[in-house]
Amino acid sequence: MPICRYPRSAKEQLKTIFESIQSNEVCFLAILKLWRTSAVGMLSFPMPGFSFALDFLNRGKSTTKLIDRLNQLTLEAGGRLYLAKDSVMARQDFERSYPISDFVRFKDPAISSSLWRRATNG
């Protein structure tokens, strides 16, 4: 799962996430950090609050389903998903995490990535 950011008000959401990961999936790494500052930039990840990184053994659809659930909990809490660590983020989750409509006007059409193509259908 990508690293996720949560505002300080999301403590209850973090509790729900902890409960959600108590499944048959294998989480072999979990890191929780508290951040006090934000970064500047349209696609910058840092903001005040918590970051929570979870690494799961990829067991196919069951793992993807859990990650989708965790992503939804993150977005409902006002958090965002970390682009540099993502491998499964859906387009709508990308759009909810970052100001894509503002960013796309600065994008060089000659440059692309598998993340960009997957998350924007572009």
Salt bridges, closest charged atoms under 4 A:
ASP86 OD2 - ARG118 NH2 2.89
GLU95 OE2 - ARG91 NE 2.79
